[in-house]
Amino acid sequence: MGKIVFWIVVFFVILLALRFLNVAKSRRSSRDQERRERPKELPPAEPTVRCEACGVYLPKSEAQATATGFRCGDPACPRRH
């Protein structure tokens, strides 16, 4: 009876050790993958402007400059206000 209990304990200790190794390997691979997927440089931030008619903020390069400010260029924009 004592030998059976001993081998059962040995079996579960081996399973526990394999589980710890698998978890460590998984964490290491996910950390490596995260480093590979991270962008090297972020694009420069572009200033935003507010549409004078509807109040939506949009990048300055996409806005249409007018005499009184900027417009978003949406055809429905003047009717929203």
Secondary structure, 3 states (H helix, E strand, C coil): CHHHHHHHHHHHHHHHHHHHHHHHHHHHHHHHHHHHHCCCCCCCCCCEEEECCCCCEEEHHHCEECCCCEECCCCCHHHHC
